[in-house]
Amino acid sequence: QVQLAESGGGLVQAGGSLRLSCAASTTIPSMYTMGWYRRQSPGQQRELVASIRSGRDANYADSVQGRFIISRDNAKNTVVLQMNSLEPEDTAVYYCFVSYYDERYWGQGTQVTVSP
């Protein structure tokens, strides 16, 4: 069982930056995908924000492309989401995940609030 611990959420003004980190409790093979989802309101489905596999194959939601950067340290089993030029629409609970085919693990979520 993989446990994921997130950190780095908080309150920031629009235009500011935040850095989210996620550390896995065990070794994550490089072929596993790591990344972040977010849920903007309780009734909404989680949406994929960014994902990365093997340290180079990164994908982003259109809404964050050019503003967010995902990176991964396979030696430390961590994934980081650098969020720049934040907008109020980025306000959400952000969830770290690790997946490989049908296997998926989630973090507990960290709140990001962007004020106008």
Secondary structure by P-SEA (a helix, b strand, c coil): cbbbbbcbbbbbccccbbbbbbbbccccccccccbbbbbccccccccccccccccccccccccccccbbbbbcccccbbbbbbcccccccccbbbbbcccccbbbbccbbbbbbcc
